[in-house]
């Protein structure tokens, strides 16, 4: 062997750290820490001789150390993945495995993730090193040595969820109860993990949940030998459960104990809660994600039709220590309605979609599975009333309104969350409470902005406004370029900030094919032209279309889909999305945004677009709303931008994420972090929990975490970007 890496102190020569036989028994894989290679050797079936194949290249300085296999069905090589842990890079890498009809096995790198949620190891006087990796079911585990993340001489083990496509998502870090965990091993049943601390020379036995994959309490802890010396890598070398060679290949062996899915379905059935049976048409319909890039499989699906059903479903989740996730419309960009990971109890709410308007109080009672189009139609039909909400009729009311809810009436009437007067909520202890500004006000505040982290809303009361007698929708196409766009954007910003009247809601939409400003004006065409004149004079824009019409006709115009959807409903796409909430877009940030828009984006042959909503400004109801009445954190932002990159044919490419990631990073590079954030209703699936919290909820995070600790300390309502309860000091 020959080769070296970029770290002269560790990579001056090859350092093959382990050997792994592939599931077919025809190849040996050798992670080479010293040369940043995954070496591949074919095995001669008769002589046992090895023949070197083309090696796979790890990233420079990664130092791959150990590996483990995974396949979607656990029995074939179809979709087979190899995951390696990188000692020097403190990361794990996914490799797609291919078996050509002739020639050697090949590995194609798909993903590399840090073994730390923050993306980098904590500071330490001695090097922090990733150690070993194991796969069990749809979960991957890796050990970190000397991170002391849980206190002095207490290092971590990290857990990742493996999606059906083999993509990894960071779940959590847990205490290994050892110092320098060089090796660990999962028992045959999968419910215990033995961790060997090299320097501490102890073996810790930790409980493992076979459904959620999460590591739990310390079951046993015993000293094996004299502790080693700090930094010397002496002491306990390895720990292994007594199990068959099949398990050494990480292929799970079926056990006869009832699964959590079976037992929780029995619990739901005994409580008379309707369920979807796995494999049925209704199961397939309910678990199919809006974003086909992110399919997750719930452990069970409850389909309530009453508030009592929701309460009973949460009780069953608590009984079997399962995360409970409500799915209202299922439109989450990160599949958060499915849990954002496998193994949740999904509570499918879309059979509960009634809307009832009290014509005396003009308060609408809305069930949690109603979609925006159905609500708009019912309020119009029952009393010519409306709420301020989005224009996509298939979006569910719960995710939309609990996290903000911007739409074509927001500049005048604010966000959907601003119209919530009260909520009936099932909490994490399965109790039912009613919340309002005067009943459980802290919970009410938290629900209005970060609702899915705190409970399942079983019924809403919305204040409503009289739907306007006339509105005008309009469009203004434009053709800018990288040179002209920054000045145009600055003119648009000045108009939005200081001049744009409340009666006007407007957005910019741009794709590879065309660009335009469009919106809705509460009034007639003449009033629209008067309102737009200052902007037209500064930018040279011209009104191409302006139609004076009714409220519901304007809703239909922007819906671009059937306007009154209820159950059953289905809509799927394959895409990656991001968002930005910006206080401004001028100067360097406008130049970088425009450069990417006109110089980089055109080379992307997928169906990309962005939508820039004029969210704030002097006369915006969003800006002028009471900032203290909800946990929505972006009332100080002028713009809400949604970035969308869709693949019409086949899977979204593994190398496609950089397109939007780079657009956002270049736009924000010159900005202070306090000047921008992101919007959870356009969830970015690649954000870890800590970063997502700070970016979605900003300065509201500490208060939200305290409320979470009070109402859901065990995180019954958990998803990968949920609010994490504050840790008591």
C-alpha positions as CSV (number, residue, x, y, z in Angstrom):
1,X,0.0,0.0,0.0
2,X,1.0,3.6,-0.5
3,X,-0.4,7.0,0.0
4,X,-0.6,9.8,2.6
5,X,-3.0,12.5,3.7
6,X,-3.0,16.1,4.6
7,X,-2.2,15.8,8.3
8,X,1.5,15.0,8.5
9,X,1.3,14.0,12.2
10,X,-1.3,11.3,11.5
11,X,-1.3,10.7,7.8
12,X,2.3,10.4,6.6
13,X,1.7,6.8,5.4
14,X,-1.1,4.4,4.9
15,X,-2.9,3.4,8.1
16,X,-5.5,0.7,7.4
17,X,-7.6,0.8,10.5
18,X,-10.1,-2.0,10.0
19,X,-11.4,-4.5,7.5
20,X,-15.0,-5.1,6.7
21,X,-16.4,-7.9,4.6
22,X,-19.3,-6.9,2.3
23,X,-22.7,-8.7,2.7
24,X,-22.0,-10.9,-0.4
25,X,-18.7,-12.1,1.0
26,X,-16.9,-11.2,-2.3
27,X,-15.1,-8.1,-1.2
28,X,-13.2,-6.7,1.7
29,X,-13.4,-2.9,2.5
30,X,-10.5,-1.3,4.3
31,X,-10.9,2.3,5.7
32,X,-7.4,3.8,5.5
33,X,-7.0,6.6,8.0
34,X,-3.5,7.5,6.8
35,X,-4.4,7.9,3.1
36,X,-8.0,9.2,3.2
37,X,-9.1,6.2,1.2
38,X,-11.6,3.4,1.4
39,X,-9.6,0.6,-0.1
40,X,-11.6,-2.2,-1.9
41,X,-10.3,-5.7,-2.5
42,X,-12.1,-8.5,-4.3
43,X,-11.8,-12.0,-2.8
44,X,-11.0,-15.0,-5.0
45,X,-13.6,-17.6,-4.1
46,X,-11.3,-20.6,-4.4
47,X,-7.9,-19.3,-3.3
48,X,-9.0,-16.5,-0.9
49,X,-6.4,-14.2,-2.6
50,X,-7.2,-10.5,-2.6
51,X,-7.1,-8.2,-5.7
52,X,-7.0,-4.5,-5.3
53,X,-9.8,-2.5,-6.9
54,X,-10.1,1.2,-7.4
55,X,-10.2,2.9,-4.0
56,X,-12.9,5.4,-3.0
57,X,-11.6,8.8,-1.9
58,X,-12.7,10.3,1.4
59,X,-12.5,14.1,1.9
60,X,-9.0,15.4,2.6
61,X,-8.1,15.1,6.3
62,X,-11.1,12.9,7.2
63,X,-9.2,9.9,8.3
64,X,-11.8,7.1,7.8
65,X,-11.6,4.5,10.6
66,X,-14.5,2.0,10.7
67,X,-17.6,1.2,8.7
68,X,-21.0,-0.5,8.8
69,X,-23.5,-1.6,6.2
70,X,-27.2,-0.8,5.7
71,X,-29.8,-1.7,3.1
72,X,-33.5,-0.8,3.0
73,X,-34.8,-4.3,3.3
74,X,-32.0,-5.8,5.4
75,X,-31.7,-8.8,3.2
76,X,-30.5,-7.7,-0.3
77,X,-27.9,-5.5,-1.7
78,X,-30.5,-3.3,-3.5
79,X,-30.0,0.2,-2.2
80,X,-27.0,-1.0,-0.1
81,X,-25.1,1.8,1.8
82,X,-21.7,1.8,3.6
83,X,-21.3,4.3,6.4
84,X,-17.8,5.1,7.6
85,X,-16.8,7.1,10.7
86,X,-13.9,9.6,10.2
87,X,-11.6,9.9,13.2
88,X,-9.8,13.1,12.1
89,X,-12.8,14.8,10.5
90,X,-15.1,13.9,13.4
91,X,-17.8,13.0,10.9
92,X,-19.7,10.1,9.3
93,X,-19.9,9.5,5.5
94,X,-22.5,7.7,3.5
95,X,-21.4,5.7,0.4
96,X,-23.8,4.3,-2.2
97,X,-22.7,0.7,-3.1
98,X,-22.8,-0.5,-6.7
99,X,-22.2,-4.0,-8.0
100,X,-21.4,-3.7,-11.7
101,X,-22.1,-6.6,-14.0
102,X,-18.3,-6.7,-14.6
103,X,-15.5,-5.3,-12.6
104,X,-15.3,-4.4,-8.9
105,X,-17.7,-3.1,-6.3
106,X,-17.7,0.7,-6.3
107,X,-18.5,3.3,-3.7
108,X,-20.0,6.8,-4.4
109,X,-20.0,9.3,-1.6
110,X,-23.5,10.7,-0.9
111,X,-23.2,12.7,2.3
112,X,-20.9,13.6,5.1
113,X,-22.2,14.8,8.5
114,X,-20.5,16.0,11.6
115,X,-20.7,13.9,14.7
116,X,-21.6,17.1,16.6
117,X,-24.9,18.8,16.2
118,X,-23.2,22.2,16.1
119,X,-21.0,21.0,13.2
120,X,-17.7,21.1,15.0
121,X,-16.3,19.4,18.2
122,X,-16.0,21.3,21.5
123,X,-12.7,22.8,22.4
124,X,-10.5,20.4,24.4
125,X,-6.9,20.2,25.6
126,X,-6.6,16.8,23.9
127,X,-7.8,15.9,20.4
128,X,-11.4,14.9,20.0
129,X,-11.7,11.8,17.8
130,X,-14.6,9.9,16.4
131,X,-14.1,6.2,17.1
132,X,-16.6,3.6,15.9
133,X,-19.8,3.3,13.9
134,X,-22.7,0.7,14.1
135,X,-26.0,0.4,12.3
136,X,-29.1,-1.2,13.7
137,X,-32.4,-1.1,11.8
138,X,-32.8,2.4,10.4
139,X,-30.4,4.0,12.9
140,X,-26.7,4.7,12.9
141,X,-24.6,5.3,16.0
142,X,-21.1,6.8,16.3
143,X,-18.9,7.3,19.3
144,X,-16.9,10.5,20.1
145,X,-13.8,10.2,22.2
146,X,-12.7,13.0,24.6
147,X,-15.5,15.4,23.7
148,X,-16.6,15.3,27.4
149,X,-19.9,16.7,26.2
150,X,-21.7,15.5,29.3
151,X,-19.2,16.6,31.9
152,X,-15.8,15.6,33.0
153,X,-14.8,12.2,31.6
154,X,-18.3,11.7,30.1
155,X,-18.1,11.4,26.3
156,X,-20.9,11.1,23.8
157,X,-22.6,8.6,21.4
158,X,-24.5,10.2,18.6
159,X,-27.6,8.9,16.8
160,X,-28.7,9.4,13.2
161,X,-31.9,8.4,11.5
162,X,-31.4,6.6,8.2
163,X,-34.2,7.5,5.6
164,X,-35.5,5.1,3.1
165,X,-33.0,6.5,0.5
166,X,-30.1,6.1,2.9
167,X,-29.8,9.7,3.8
168,X,-28.6,10.5,7.4
169,X,-30.3,13.0,9.7
170,X,-28.8,13.9,13.1
171,X,-31.1,12.9,15.9
172,X,-29.3,13.5,19.2
173,X,-26.1,13.0,21.3
174,X,-26.4,11.0,24.5
175,X,-24.1,10.3,27.4
176,X,-21.9,7.2,26.8
177,X,-21.2,7.1,30.6
178,X,-17.5,6.4,29.7
179,X,-14.4,8.3,28.9
180,X,-12.8,7.6,25.6
181,X,-15.4,5.2,24.2
182,X,-13.2,3.3,21.8
183,X,-15.8,0.6,21.0
184,X,-19.4,-0.2,21.6
185,X,-21.7,-3.1,20.7
186,X,-25.5,-3.6,20.4
187,X,-27.0,-6.8,21.7
188,X,-28.9,-9.3,19.6
189,X,-32.3,-8.1,20.6
190,X,-31.3,-4.5,19.9
191,X,-32.5,-3.1,23.3
192,X,-29.1,-2.7,25.0
193,X,-25.8,-1.1,24.1
194,X,-22.5,-2.0,25.7
195,X,-20.0,0.9,25.6
196,X,-16.3,0.3,26.4
197,X,-14.5,3.3,27.9
198,X,-10.8,2.9,27.0
199,X,-9.4,5.5,29.4
200,X,-12.0,5.0,32.1
201,X,-11.7,1.1,31.7
202,X,-15.4,0.6,32.4
203,X,-18.3,-1.0,30.5
204,X,-21.6,0.9,30.5
205,X,-24.8,-0.8,29.5
206,X,-27.3,1.6,28.1
207,X,-31.0,1.0,27.2
208,X,-32.0,1.4,23.5
209,X,-35.5,1.9,22.2
210,X,-35.9,-0.5,19.3
211,X,-38.6,1.6,17.6
212,X,-37.3,5.1,17.9
213,X,-33.6,4.1,18.0
214,X,-33.0,6.5,21.0
215,X,-30.6,5.6,23.7
216,X,-32.0,5.8,27.2
217,X,-31.0,5.2,30.8
218,X,-27.9,3.6,32.2
219,X,-28.8,0.0,33.1
220,X,-25.5,-1.1,34.5
221,X,-21.9,0.1,34.9
222,X,-18.9,-1.9,36.0
223,X,-15.2,-1.4,36.2
224,X,-13.2,-3.9,34.1
225,X,-9.6,-2.9,34.7
226,X,-7.3,-0.2,36.0
227,X,-8.1,3.1,34.3
228,X,-5.8,4.2,31.5
229,X,-3.8,7.4,31.3
230,X,-5.2,10.6,29.9
231,X,-4.2,10.9,26.2
232,X,-2.3,7.6,26.1
233,X,-5.0,5.4,24.6
234,X,-4.3,2.6,27.1
235,X,-6.8,0.8,29.3
236,X,-9.9,-1.1,28.0
237,X,-9.5,-2.0,24.3
238,X,-12.8,-3.5,23.1
239,X,-16.3,-4.7,24.1
240,X,-18.4,-7.2,22.1
241,X,-21.7,-8.9,22.8
242,X,-21.8,-12.7,22.4
243,X,-23.7,-13.1,19.1
244,X,-23.7,-14.9,15.8
245,X,-21.5,-14.0,12.8
246,X,-24.7,-12.8,11.1
247,X,-25.0,-10.0,13.5
248,X,-21.4,-9.0,12.9
249,X,-22.6,-8.1,9.4
250,X,-25.2,-5.9,11.1
251,X,-28.1,-7.7,9.5
252,X,-30.9,-7.7,12.1
253,X,-32.3,-11.1,13.2
254,X,-36.1,-11.1,13.7
255,X,-37.3,-11.5,17.3
256,X,-40.7,-12.8,18.4
257,X,-41.6,-10.1,20.9
258,X,-44.5,-7.8,19.9
259,X,-43.4,-4.6,18.2
260,X,-44.3,-1.2,19.5
261,X,-46.4,-0.8,16.3
262,X,-48.5,-3.8,17.3
263,X,-48.9,-2.8,20.9
264,X,-49.8,0.8,20.2
265,X,-52.3,-0.2,17.6
266,X,-53.9,-2.5,20.2
267,X,-54.0,0.5,22.6
268,X,-55.6,2.7,19.9
269,X,-58.1,0.1,19.0
270,X,-59.0,-0.6,22.6
271,X,-59.6,3.2,23.0
272,X,-61.9,3.1,19.9
273,X,-59.5,5.4,18.0
274,X,-59.7,4.7,14.2
275,X,-56.4,3.6,12.7
276,X,-54.8,3.0,9.4
277,X,-53.6,-0.6,8.9
278,X,-50.1,-0.8,7.4
279,X,-50.4,-1.9,3.7
280,X,-53.9,-0.6,3.2
281,X,-54.8,2.1,0.6
282,X,-55.5,4.6,3.4
283,X,-52.1,3.9,5.0
284,X,-50.3,4.5,1.7
285,X,-52.3,7.7,1.1
286,X,-51.7,9.1,4.6
287,X,-48.0,8.4,4.9
288,X,-47.1,9.5,1.3
289,X,-45.1,12.8,1.8
290,X,-45.7,16.0,0.0
291,X,-41.9,16.1,-0.5
292,X,-41.1,12.8,-2.1
293,X,-37.4,13.4,-1.2
294,X,-38.2,12.8,2.5
295,X,-40.3,9.7,3.0
296,X,-40.6,8.5,6.6
297,X,-42.5,5.6,8.0
298,X,-44.6,6.1,11.2
299,X,-44.8,3.2,13.7
300,X,-48.6,3.6,13.6
301,X,-51.2,6.0,12.2
302,X,-54.2,7.2,14.2
303,X,-57.1,8.8,12.3
304,X,-59.2,10.6,14.9
305,X,-62.6,12.2,14.1
306,X,-63.2,13.6,17.6
307,X,-61.2,15.5,20.3
308,X,-61.5,12.5,22.5
309,X,-59.8,10.4,19.9
310,X,-56.9,12.8,19.8
311,X,-56.6,12.6,23.6
312,X,-56.7,8.8,23.6
313,X,-54.0,8.7,20.8
314,X,-51.7,10.9,22.8
315,X,-52.3,8.7,25.9
316,X,-51.2,5.6,23.9
317,X,-48.1,7.4,22.7
318,X,-47.2,8.2,26.3
319,X,-47.9,4.6,27.4
320,X,-45.5,3.2,24.9
321,X,-42.9,6.0,25.1
322,X,-43.5,7.0,21.5
323,X,-43.3,10.5,19.9
324,X,-46.7,11.8,18.8
325,X,-46.9,13.9,15.7
326,X,-49.9,15.7,14.3
327,X,-50.4,15.9,10.5
328,X,-53.0,18.5,9.4
329,X,-52.5,19.1,5.7
330,X,-49.2,17.2,5.2
331,X,-47.7,20.1,3.3
332,X,-44.5,20.3,5.4
333,X,-41.4,20.8,3.2
334,X,-39.4,18.6,5.7
335,X,-42.1,16.0,6.1
336,X,-42.5,17.1,9.7
337,X,-46.1,15.9,9.7
338,X,-44.7,12.4,9.4
339,X,-42.4,13.1,12.3
340,X,-39.4,14.2,10.3
341,X,-38.0,10.7,11.1
342,X,-39.2,7.2,11.2
343,X,-41.0,5.6,14.2
344,X,-43.5,8.2,15.4
345,X,-47.2,7.8,16.1
346,X,-48.7,10.0,13.4
347,X,-52.0,11.5,14.2
348,X,-53.7,12.2,10.9
349,X,-56.2,15.1,11.4
350,X,-57.5,15.6,7.9
351,X,-60.8,13.8,8.5
352,X,-61.6,16.7,10.9
353,X,-62.3,19.6,8.7
354,X,-65.5,21.3,9.7
355,X,-65.8,25.1,9.7
356,X,-68.6,26.8,11.6
357,X,-69.2,30.6,11.7
358,X,-71.1,32.2,14.5
359,X,-72.8,35.0,12.7
360,X,-73.4,36.9,15.9
361,X,-69.8,37.1,17.1
362,X,-68.2,36.5,13.7
363,X,-65.9,33.9,15.4
364,X,-65.2,30.8,13.3
365,X,-64.7,27.4,15.0
366,X,-62.4,25.4,12.8
367,X,-61.3,21.8,13.1
368,X,-57.6,21.1,12.9
369,X,-57.6,19.2,9.6
370,X,-59.3,21.9,7.6
371,X,-57.4,23.2,4.6
372,X,-57.1,26.9,3.7
373,X,-59.2,26.6,0.6
374,X,-62.1,24.9,2.5
375,X,-61.9,27.6,5.2
376,X,-62.0,30.4,2.7
377,X,-65.1,28.9,0.9
378,X,-67.0,28.1,4.1
379,X,-66.4,31.6,5.7
380,X,-67.6,33.2,2.4
381,X,-70.6,30.9,2.1
382,X,-71.7,31.3,5.7
383,X,-71.3,35.0,6.1
384,X,-69.0,36.7,3.5
385,X,-66.2,36.6,6.1
386,X,-62.5,35.8,5.9
387,X,-59.2,35.3,7.7
388,X,-55.8,36.5,6.6
389,X,-54.0,33.3,5.3
390,X,-52.0,31.9,2.5
391,X,-53.1,31.3,-1.1
392,X,-52.4,27.5,-1.5
393,X,-55.8,25.9,-0.9
394,X,-54.4,22.4,0.0
395,X,-52.3,23.6,2.9
396,X,-53.6,22.6,6.3
397,X,-54.7,25.2,8.8
398,X,-52.6,23.9,11.7
399,X,-49.0,24.1,10.5
400,X,-49.8,27.2,8.5
401,X,-51.4,29.3,11.2
402,X,-49.5,28.0,14.2
403,X,-46.1,29.2,12.7
404,X,-47.1,32.5,11.1
405,X,-49.2,32.2,8.0
406,X,-48.5,34.8,5.4
407,X,-50.7,35.5,2.4
408,X,-52.1,37.9,-0.1
409,X,-54.0,39.9,2.5
410,X,-51.2,40.1,5.1
411,X,-50.0,43.6,4.5
412,X,-53.5,44.9,5.5
413,X,-54.7,42.1,7.9
414,X,-51.5,40.5,9.3
415,X,-50.7,36.8,9.6
416,X,-53.1,33.9,10.1
417,X,-51.7,33.5,13.7
418,X,-52.9,37.0,14.5
419,X,-56.5,35.9,14.0
420,X,-56.5,33.0,16.5
421,X,-58.7,33.9,19.4
422,X,-58.6,30.6,21.3
423,X,-57.5,27.0,21.0
424,X,-58.5,23.7,22.5
425,X,-55.3,21.7,23.0
426,X,-54.3,18.2,23.9
427,X,-51.1,18.4,26.0
428,X,-48.2,16.0,26.5
429,X,-49.8,14.5,29.6
430,X,-52.9,13.8,27.5
431,X,-54.9,16.5,29.3
432,X,-57.2,18.9,27.4
433,X,-57.0,22.6,28.1
434,X,-58.5,25.7,26.4
435,X,-56.0,28.5,25.8
436,X,-56.5,32.2,25.0
437,X,-55.0,35.5,25.9
438,X,-56.5,35.1,29.4
439,X,-56.4,31.2,29.8
440,X,-52.9,29.7,30.0
441,X,-51.5,32.8,28.4
442,X,-47.9,31.6,28.3
443,X,-49.0,28.4,26.4
444,X,-51.1,30.5,24.1
445,X,-48.1,32.7,23.3
446,X,-45.9,29.7,22.6
447,X,-48.6,28.0,20.4
448,X,-48.9,31.2,18.3
449,X,-45.6,30.9,16.5
450,X,-44.2,27.5,17.5
451,X,-47.3,25.5,18.1
452,X,-46.3,22.0,16.9
453,X,-43.7,21.7,19.7
454,X,-46.2,22.2,22.5
455,X,-49.4,20.2,21.8
456,X,-52.0,19.1,19.3
457,X,-54.6,21.8,18.7
458,X,-57.9,20.0,18.4
459,X,-60.0,23.0,17.7
460,X,-59.5,26.7,16.8
461,X,-61.5,29.8,17.3
462,X,-60.6,32.5,14.7
463,X,-61.7,36.0,14.6
464,X,-62.8,37.0,11.1
465,X,-63.1,40.2,9.0
466,X,-65.7,41.1,6.4
467,X,-64.4,40.0,3.1
468,X,-63.9,43.1,0.9
469,X,-66.5,43.9,-1.7
470,X,-63.9,44.4,-4.4
471,X,-60.2,43.7,-4.8
472,X,-57.8,44.0,-7.7
473,X,-55.1,41.5,-8.6
474,X,-52.3,42.5,-10.9
475,X,-48.9,41.7,-12.4
476,X,-45.8,43.6,-13.6
477,X,-43.4,41.5,-15.6
478,X,-39.8,42.7,-15.8
479,X,-36.4,41.8,-17.3
480,X,-33.5,42.9,-15.2
481,X,-29.9,41.7,-15.2
482,X,-27.0,41.3,-12.7
483,X,-26.0,45.0,-13.2
484,X,-29.4,46.6,-13.0
485,X,-31.0,44.4,-10.4
486,X,-29.3,45.8,-7.2
487,X,-30.5,49.4,-7.9
488,X,-34.0,48.1,-8.7
489,X,-34.0,46.1,-5.5
490,X,-33.0,49.1,-3.5
491,X,-35.8,51.2,-5.0
492,X,-38.3,48.4,-4.2
493,X,-36.9,48.3,-0.6
494,X,-37.4,52.1,-0.2
495,X,-40.9,51.8,-1.5
496,X,-41.8,48.9,0.7
497,X,-40.3,50.4,3.8
498,X,-41.8,53.9,3.6
499,X,-44.5,54.2,1.0
500,X,-46.4,51.0,0.2
501,X,-49.9,51.3,1.7
502,X,-51.5,48.7,3.9
503,X,-54.2,48.0,1.2
504,X,-51.5,46.6,-1.1
505,X,-49.9,43.2,-0.7
506,X,-47.2,42.4,-3.2
507,X,-44.5,39.8,-4.0
508,X,-41.8,39.1,-6.5
509,X,-41.8,35.8,-8.3
510,X,-38.9,34.7,-10.5
511,X,-37.9,31.5,-12.3
512,X,-35.7,30.5,-15.1
513,X,-38.4,31.5,-17.5
514,X,-39.8,34.8,-16.3
515,X,-40.0,37.3,-13.5
516,X,-42.7,39.6,-12.2
517,X,-44.1,41.6,-9.3
518,X,-47.7,40.6,-8.5
519,X,-50.2,41.1,-5.8
520,X,-53.6,42.2,-4.6
521,X,-55.0,45.6,-3.8
522,X,-58.0,46.2,-1.6
523,X,-59.8,48.6,-3.9
524,X,-60.2,49.3,-7.6
525,X,-57.8,49.6,-10.5
526,X,-57.6,53.4,-10.2
527,X,-56.6,53.1,-6.6
528,X,-54.0,50.5,-7.5
529,X,-52.4,52.7,-10.0
530,X,-52.2,55.6,-7.6
531,X,-50.6,53.3,-4.9
532,X,-48.0,52.0,-7.4
533,X,-47.1,55.2,-9.1
534,X,-44.0,56.0,-6.9
535,X,-42.6,52.5,-7.5
536,X,-43.3,52.7,-11.2
537,X,-41.5,56.0,-11.5
538,X,-38.4,54.7,-9.7
539,X,-38.1,51.4,-11.4
540,X,-39.6,51.7,-14.8
541,X,-42.0,48.9,-14.1
542,X,-45.3,48.8,-16.0
543,X,-48.6,47.1,-15.0
544,X,-49.3,44.3,-17.5
545,X,-52.5,43.0,-16.0
546,X,-55.0,44.5,-13.5
547,X,-58.4,42.9,-12.8
548,X,-61.0,44.3,-10.5
549,X,-62.9,41.4,-9.1
550,X,-64.4,39.6,-6.0
551,X,-62.6,38.3,-3.0
552,X,-63.2,34.6,-3.9
553,X,-62.3,35.1,-7.6
554,X,-59.0,36.6,-6.5
555,X,-58.4,33.7,-4.1
556,X,-59.1,31.3,-7.1
557,X,-56.6,33.3,-9.3
558,X,-53.7,32.8,-6.9
559,X,-54.7,29.2,-5.8
560,X,-54.0,27.8,-9.3
561,X,-55.7,24.6,-8.1
562,X,-59.1,23.3,-6.9
563,X,-60.1,25.8,-4.2
564,X,-62.1,23.7,-1.8
565,X,-60.1,20.5,-1.0
566,X,-61.0,18.2,1.8
567,X,-60.3,14.5,2.5
568,X,-59.1,12.7,0.4
569,X,-56.3,15.0,-0.9
570,X,-53.0,14.2,-2.5
571,X,-50.2,16.4,-3.9
572,X,-46.5,15.4,-4.3
573,X,-43.3,16.9,-5.6
574,X,-39.6,16.2,-5.3
575,X,-37.6,19.2,-4.2
576,X,-35.4,21.1,-1.8
577,X,-36.4,24.4,-0.3
578,X,-34.9,27.1,1.9
579,X,-36.1,30.5,3.2
580,X,-34.8,33.9,4.3
581,X,-36.4,36.5,6.5
582,X,-34.5,39.8,5.9
583,X,-34.5,43.2,7.4
584,X,-33.1,44.6,4.2
585,X,-31.7,43.6,0.8
586,X,-29.4,46.4,-0.3
587,X,-25.7,47.1,-0.9
588,X,-23.5,44.1,-0.9
589,X,-26.3,41.6,0.0
590,X,-28.3,42.9,-3.0
591,X,-25.3,42.6,-5.3
592,X,-24.6,39.0,-4.1
593,X,-28.2,38.0,-4.4
594,X,-28.5,39.5,-7.9
595,X,-25.2,37.9,-9.1
596,X,-26.4,34.5,-8.0
597,X,-29.8,35.1,-9.5
598,X,-28.5,36.1,-13.0
599,X,-25.1,34.4,-13.2
600,X,-25.3,31.2,-11.3
601,X,-29.0,30.1,-11.2
602,X,-29.4,29.9,-15.0
603,X,-27.0,27.0,-15.2
604,X,-29.3,24.9,-13.0
605,X,-31.5,22.9,-15.4
606,X,-34.0,21.9,-12.7
607,X,-37.2,23.8,-12.0
608,X,-36.0,26.5,-9.6
609,X,-37.8,29.6,-8.5
610,X,-38.0,32.1,-5.6
611,X,-40.8,34.1,-4.2
612,X,-40.0,37.4,-2.3
613,X,-42.9,38.6,-0.2
614,X,-42.9,42.3,0.8
615,X,-43.6,41.2,4.4
616,X,-43.0,44.4,6.4
617,X,-42.7,48.1,6.2
618,X,-44.1,51.2,7.8
619,X,-47.7,50.4,6.9
620,X,-47.6,46.6,7.2
621,X,-50.0,45.0,9.6
622,X,-47.4,42.3,10.2
623,X,-44.9,44.9,11.4
624,X,-47.4,46.9,13.3
625,X,-49.0,43.9,15.1
626,X,-48.4,43.5,18.8
627,X,-45.0,41.8,19.0
628,X,-45.7,40.4,22.5
629,X,-48.9,38.4,21.7
630,X,-47.2,35.6,19.8
631,X,-43.9,33.8,19.5
632,X,-43.6,34.6,15.8
633,X,-40.1,36.1,15.7
634,X,-39.9,38.0,12.4
635,X,-42.2,41.1,12.6
636,X,-39.1,43.2,12.2
637,X,-38.2,41.6,8.8
638,X,-39.0,43.5,5.6
639,X,-38.8,40.5,3.3
640,X,-39.8,36.8,3.4
641,X,-38.1,34.8,0.6
642,X,-38.9,31.3,-0.3
643,X,-36.3,29.4,-2.5
644,X,-37.5,26.2,-4.3
645,X,-35.5,23.7,-6.4
646,X,-37.7,21.0,-7.9
647,X,-36.7,17.8,-9.7
648,X,-39.5,16.8,-12.2
649,X,-37.8,13.6,-13.2
650,X,-36.4,11.1,-10.7
651,X,-34.7,11.7,-7.4
652,X,-33.4,15.0,-6.2
653,X,-29.6,14.8,-6.9
654,X,-27.3,14.3,-3.9
655,X,-25.1,17.1,-5.2
656,X,-28.0,19.5,-5.7
657,X,-28.3,21.0,-2.2
658,X,-25.4,23.4,-2.8
659,X,-27.5,25.4,-5.3
660,X,-29.8,26.9,-2.7
661,X,-27.4,26.6,0.2
662,X,-24.9,28.8,-1.7
663,X,-27.5,31.3,-2.8
664,X,-28.6,31.8,0.8
665,X,-25.0,31.9,2.2
666,X,-23.8,34.4,-0.3
667,X,-26.8,36.7,0.3
668,X,-26.3,36.7,4.0
669,X,-22.5,36.7,4.2
670,X,-22.3,40.5,4.6
671,X,-25.2,40.6,7.1
672,X,-25.3,40.5,10.9
673,X,-27.1,37.4,12.2
674,X,-29.6,39.6,13.9
675,X,-30.6,41.0,10.5
676,X,-31.9,37.7,9.1
677,X,-33.6,34.5,10.0
678,X,-35.6,31.7,8.4
679,X,-39.3,30.7,8.3
680,X,-40.3,27.2,9.6
681,X,-43.3,27.0,7.2
682,X,-40.7,26.7,4.5
683,X,-38.7,24.3,6.6
684,X,-35.1,23.4,5.6
685,X,-34.7,19.7,6.3
686,X,-31.0,20.0,6.6
687,X,-30.9,22.3,9.6
688,X,-30.1,20.6,13.0
689,X,-32.2,21.3,16.0
690,X,-30.1,23.9,17.7
691,X,-29.5,26.0,14.5
692,X,-33.2,25.6,13.5
693,X,-34.4,27.0,16.9
694,X,-32.2,30.0,16.7
695,X,-33.0,30.7,13.1
696,X,-36.7,30.2,13.2
697,X,-37.5,31.7,16.7
698,X,-34.5,34.0,17.5
699,X,-34.7,35.9,20.7
700,X,-37.9,34.0,21.7
701,X,-36.0,30.7,22.1
702,X,-35.2,31.0,25.9
703,X,-38.8,31.6,26.8
704,X,-40.1,28.9,24.5
705,X,-37.6,26.4,26.0
706,X,-38.8,27.3,29.5
707,X,-42.5,26.7,28.5
708,X,-41.5,23.5,26.7
709,X,-39.9,22.3,29.9
710,X,-43.1,23.0,31.8
711,X,-45.6,21.4,29.5
712,X,-43.6,18.8,27.6
713,X,-40.4,18.0,29.4
714,X,-40.1,14.4,27.9
715,X,-40.6,15.8,24.4
716,X,-43.7,13.8,23.5
717,X,-44.2,16.3,20.7
718,X,-40.7,16.0,19.3
719,X,-39.5,16.4,15.7
720,X,-35.9,17.1,14.4
721,X,-36.4,20.9,14.5
722,X,-38.7,21.2,17.5
723,X,-38.2,23.4,20.6
724,X,-35.9,21.7,23.0
725,X,-36.8,22.0,26.7
726,X,-34.4,24.1,28.7
727,X,-32.0,22.0,30.8
728,X,-32.1,22.9,34.5
729,X,-28.8,24.2,35.8
